[in-house]
Amino acid sequence: MPIYEYRCDSCGFQKEHLQKMSDEPLTSCPSCSQGTYVKQVSAAGFQLKGTGWYATDFKGSGTPAPRPAETASAPAGGCGGACACHAG
């Protein structure tokens, strides 16, 4: 379950809440009981780095996963020619 950060516009109270994504946003401030408790936009707590995930990752095989082949005939932009800008 994600952690959401809330702040009250009336009294300035701020707190993180563990909620399901399907839960309704909280509106009543736990500190002053006003209906001005709003969800804040905050940064994610993780970053994805690297070239991607492969079926052989984390299986303990000891051999690296094969890298995808790069072709010299692929159009610029890395779309492989399968996008709308190359249609027609």
Backbone bond lengths (Angstrom), bond angles and torsions (degrees), N, CA, C in turn:
res aa  C-N    CA-C-N  psi(-1)  N-CA   C-N-CA  omega(-1)  CA-C   N-CA-C  phi
1 M - - - 1.451 - - 1.526 108.93 -
2 P 1.313 116.32 138.81 1.466 119.30 -179.96 1.538 112.42 -76.01
3 I 1.310 114.58 157.38 1.459 121.99 175.44 1.522 107.24 -104.27
4 Y 1.340 115.78 125.36 1.456 121.06 179.57 1.523 109.55 -110.74
5 E 1.322 115.89 142.86 1.450 121.85 178.78 1.524 108.86 -100.83
6 Y 1.323 116.48 131.15 1.460 122.89 179.91 1.523 109.56 -121.21
7 R 1.337 114.98 152.58 1.464 121.34 176.72 1.518 108.88 -143.04
8 C 1.327 116.17 139.60 1.462 121.58 178.95 1.524 108.78 -89.81
9 D 1.328 116.41 126.29 1.461 120.89 178.40 1.525 112.18 -73.85
10 S 1.326 117.92 -18.52 1.467 121.28 -179.04 1.526 112.35 -83.93
11 C 1.336 117.08 -53.15 1.474 119.60 -174.18 1.530 113.44 -109.45
12 G 1.341 118.61 -10.07 1.462 121.18 178.98 1.517 114.88 85.75
13 F 1.341 117.75 2.14 1.465 121.48 178.69 1.520 109.22 -60.37
14 Q 1.337 116.59 137.45 1.457 121.62 -177.69 1.516 109.60 -135.15
15 K 1.341 116.48 136.33 1.458 120.66 -178.37 1.529 110.28 -157.45
16 E 1.344 116.36 152.75 1.459 122.29 174.27 1.522 109.14 -95.89
17 H 1.335 116.47 141.85 1.459 121.86 179.62 1.521 109.68 -129.87
18 L 1.322 116.63 135.84 1.457 123.38 175.88 1.522 107.25 -87.49
19 Q 1.352 116.73 115.89 1.454 121.57 -176.62 1.513 110.58 -138.02
20 K 1.331 115.93 154.44 1.451 120.88 170.34 1.523 108.27 -72.07
21 M 1.321 117.31 154.12 1.457 121.03 178.23 1.526 110.63 -64.57
22 S 1.329 117.32 -27.29 1.457 121.56 -178.28 1.536 112.86 -85.02
23 D 1.336 118.34 -8.48 1.471 121.60 179.32 1.523 110.62 -68.53
24 E 1.323 115.49 146.09 1.465 121.07 174.59 1.529 109.18 -67.84
25 P 1.339 118.17 144.94 1.472 120.02 177.17 1.525 110.83 -63.24
26 L 1.340 115.48 145.92 1.459 120.59 176.78 1.527 108.98 -73.90
27 T 1.324 117.54 145.85 1.464 120.81 179.51 1.524 112.41 -128.49
28 S 1.334 118.45 -23.77 1.457 122.01 -177.64 1.523 110.29 -94.26
29 C 1.320 116.46 124.00 1.462 122.04 -178.76 1.523 110.29 -70.25
30 P 1.362 118.56 129.02 1.457 121.12 178.26 1.531 112.88 -68.05
31 S 1.320 117.94 -18.07 1.456 121.63 -177.43 1.532 112.74 -90.31
32 C 1.343 117.67 -49.04 1.466 120.37 -175.09 1.527 113.41 -114.65
33 S 1.342 117.60 -3.00 1.477 124.39 178.65 1.526 114.45 65.48
34 Q 1.314 118.24 11.22 1.464 121.26 176.14 1.529 109.55 -76.42
35 G 1.304 116.77 156.86 1.459 121.64 179.62 1.513 113.11 -88.88
36 T 1.319 116.94 35.27 1.466 121.65 -176.60 1.528 112.09 -115.27
37 Y 1.318 117.30 28.24 1.466 123.62 179.83 1.518 107.24 -88.27
38 V 1.331 118.23 114.17 1.470 121.56 -174.14 1.524 111.36 -123.39
39 K 1.322 114.77 146.49 1.463 122.24 178.74 1.524 108.66 -73.36
40 Q 1.321 116.02 134.95 1.459 122.22 -179.97 1.527 110.67 -95.79
41 V 1.308 116.17 154.38 1.457 121.81 172.86 1.522 106.55 -89.09
42 S 1.335 116.33 122.75 1.459 119.76 -178.59 1.520 109.57 -135.33
43 A 1.313 115.39 165.20 1.462 121.35 -178.31 1.523 110.75 -73.57
44 A 1.318 115.57 150.92 1.461 120.76 175.81 1.526 109.44 -67.66
45 G 1.311 116.29 152.05 1.454 121.05 -178.23 1.516 114.06 -87.67
46 F 1.327 118.40 11.74 1.457 120.89 179.15 1.525 109.46 -149.70
47 Q 1.316 115.78 161.85 1.455 121.92 177.36 1.517 108.63 -130.73
48 L 1.318 116.39 139.90 1.461 121.19 174.78 1.516 107.79 -96.19
49 K 1.321 116.51 127.11 1.461 121.40 -178.66 1.514 109.09 -131.82
50 G 1.293 116.53 158.33 1.457 121.02 175.73 1.511 112.45 104.03
51 T 1.324 115.29 -168.43 1.466 120.57 -175.48 1.513 112.96 -95.03
52 G 1.315 119.24 -7.25 1.459 120.41 178.19 1.511 112.08 134.48
53 W 1.329 115.67 -177.33 1.455 123.46 -178.06 1.519 108.74 -112.51
54 Y 1.293 116.24 141.70 1.454 121.99 -178.98 1.524 109.78 -124.38
55 A 1.306 117.08 158.47 1.463 121.91 -179.50 1.524 111.47 -62.00
56 T 1.318 117.78 -24.71 1.461 120.67 -177.78 1.525 113.01 -89.38
57 D 1.324 119.04 -5.10 1.458 121.28 179.16 1.527 110.17 -66.70
58 F 1.315 116.86 142.22 1.464 125.33 174.18 1.525 114.05 64.06
59 K 1.316 118.93 19.90 1.461 119.94 177.36 1.523 111.99 -99.37
60 G 1.325 118.29 -1.23 1.449 121.83 176.34 1.517 113.97 72.51
61 S 1.328 117.87 23.73 1.456 119.74 -178.33 1.528 112.03 -74.41
62 G 1.330 116.84 -20.18 1.459 120.12 179.67 1.516 113.74 80.89
63 T 1.321 118.42 -7.90 1.461 121.04 178.12 1.515 108.95 -110.06
64 P 1.324 117.77 139.83 1.463 120.09 -179.64 1.529 111.69 -68.75
65 A 1.300 115.88 152.40 1.461 121.64 178.12 1.527 109.63 -69.11
66 P 1.331 117.86 145.13 1.467 119.88 178.77 1.523 110.62 -66.91
67 R 1.319 115.55 143.43 1.465 120.32 179.34 1.528 108.38 -89.57
68 P 1.340 117.88 145.75 1.460 120.01 178.00 1.531 110.78 -63.85
69 A 1.322 116.68 144.03 1.461 121.39 179.99 1.517 110.29 -72.69
70 E 1.325 116.15 139.16 1.464 121.29 177.08 1.522 107.22 -105.52
71 T 1.322 116.32 133.40 1.457 120.54 179.92 1.504 110.53 -109.68
72 A 1.316 116.47 146.08 1.458 121.73 179.71 1.521 111.08 -75.63
73 S 1.333 118.47 -16.14 1.453 120.73 -176.97 1.526 113.61 -89.13
74 A 1.328 117.92 -0.04 1.458 120.55 -179.92 1.524 110.12 -70.94
75 P 1.340 118.23 137.04 1.458 121.02 179.02 1.521 111.55 -64.71
76 A 1.335 116.87 158.20 1.457 122.23 178.00 1.518 109.45 -62.34
77 G 1.311 116.73 148.29 1.457 121.11 179.36 1.510 112.29 101.38
78 G 1.334 118.76 -12.77 1.439 121.86 174.53 1.518 115.46 75.50
79 C 1.332 118.63 13.83 1.459 119.89 -177.23 1.533 111.46 -85.23
80 G 1.313 118.42 -13.34 1.450 121.35 178.29 1.526 113.56 76.16
81 G 1.318 117.28 7.07 1.451 120.88 178.54 1.520 114.13 82.09
82 A 1.344 118.45 5.26 1.450 121.32 -176.93 1.530 112.70 -98.69
83 C 1.310 117.64 11.87 1.468 119.88 -178.11 1.540 110.81 -99.16
84 A 1.298 115.88 173.52 1.460 121.93 -177.98 1.522 113.10 -64.17
85 C 1.337 117.21 -27.31 1.476 119.33 -177.75 1.523 112.03 -71.23
86 H 1.349 118.92 -17.56 1.447 122.44 178.61 1.526 113.46 -106.12
87 A 1.317 116.77 1.41 1.464 120.64 -179.08 1.526 109.54 -76.11
88 G 1.294 114.83 146.62 1.457 119.86 170.81 1.427 114.45 94.01
